[in-house]
Amino acid sequence: MNIILLGPPGAGKGTVSELLVKEYGIPQISTGDILRGAVKQGSEVGKEAEAYMSAGKLVPDKVIMKIMEKRLQDEDCEKGFILDGFPRTIPQAEQLDDLLDRLGLTLDAVVNLEVPEDIIVRRLTSRRTCSNSDCQAIYNMISKPPKKEGVCDKCGSTLIQRDDETEEAINERLRTYHEQTEPLIQFYSSRDCFMSVPSLDAKIVLKEISGRVAE
Ligand code: AMP
């Protein structure tokens, strides 16, 4: 089962991914998580990506494609994968098509998650992330607060507001989304596997996706 989740930052791709992971037993591949891990480790990729990320801009396609080419061939992807936050530009989508061709794979669902912009801004500014790079659990001060304020339920580490979740960075990320990522809806919309769903409740989104891929 090979699934792409499209949608602006804060559309709920991570939450829907978690449900899909449980449902299908396939990994969630989040380029954002991979890059944050690389920044934390101080690797070459991390050094290259850091400035783009904290400014709310996209990391160059070449860097992303190199990461994804390797990741999609990892053993845990044998039964499929959920792509969360990738592709993010038309060149990435075109190169992903080539890569899937080479690997003999096809897409089962390309899901666009629709959310009104005011809800996105509210969701993102109230988001807190676990500072432990091995955990990275996500909370929301409004809809999913931790049991103890400022502390991760899963590992006990401190919760932080990400650099790219300040209001200024969020506005830049939304601008970047409209310019570079939104055109992907048009790119995929003529394919049979494409679907667009309102993303207010992740469980309903899961139902819609499961219904479609079972057809
Ligand atoms: P995310 O957690 O998916 O919102 O990603 C956080 C940041 O990582 C983005 O604002 C970008 O700077 C970078 N990033 C993540 N995925 C990609 C991608 N596919 N292409 C370019 N930059 C990316």
Boltz pocket constraint, residues with backbone or C-beta under 6 A from the ligand:
constraints:
  - pocket:
      binder: B
      contacts: [[A, 9], [A, 30], [A, 31], [A, 32], [A, 33], [A, 35], [A, 49], [A, 52], [A, 53], [A, 54], [A, 56], [A, 57], [A, 58], [A, 59], [A, 60], [A, 61], [A, 64], [A, 84], [A, 85], [A, 86], [A, 87], [A, 88], [A, 89], [A, 92], [A, 164], [A, 173]]
      max_distance: 6.0
